[in-house]
Amino acid sequence: MRTNAVRLRNSLAGHGHDVGPGCWSDKLTGGLGNDLLVAGSTDFDADLDSLKNIWKEWTSGDPQRIQHLMGTPGGVNGTTISTTATVHDDSVKDTLAGKKKGNGWFIVNALDKNDGTGPGDVVTTL
């Protein structure tokens, strides 16, 4: 399987809060922490500063972090947001899998398969 998945790991938390966009036909599997998996590409894939903004918001512990990352003001992510304008479908079926632990966010498209989310996970279809 060919992938350009980016995985950032929060070494301080020790639980593996993963952030991963993918493109082409992928199977993205989260770790034991709070995973952010994206089935496709984003405008931020090659922009380290934007990825850091997403990472800071995602690992902030703020219960509104998903809303902030979708554009609600108040987060540490600044103007880095995930919407249909910045997240793009790769037009192939991707499979996203969590470990059923933590509170993950899975950003998927119509063709994608969500395989193994837990009760605290959120699935957003763009």
MOURDA-V213928 format. One record per backbone hydrogen bond with DSSP energy under -1.0 kcal/mol. NH is the residue of the N-H (numbers start at 1). CO is the residue of the C=O. Records with the same first field share a line. If there is no record, write none. Layout:
NH: CO ; CO
This chain:
11: 9
14: 10
18: 16
20: 36
22: 38
28: 95
30: 97
36: 18
37: 105
38: 20
39: 107
40: 22 ; 38
41: 88
43: 86
45: 42
47: 44
51: 47
52: 48
53: 49
54: 50
55: 51
56: 52
57: 53
58: 54
59: 55
60: 57
65: 62
68: 64
69: 65
70: 66
71: 68
72: 67
80: 77
82: 69
86: 83
87: 83
88: 41
95: 26
96: 113
97: 28
105: 35
106: 122
107: 37
108: 124
112: 109
113: 94
115: 96
121: 118
122: 104
124: 106
126: 108
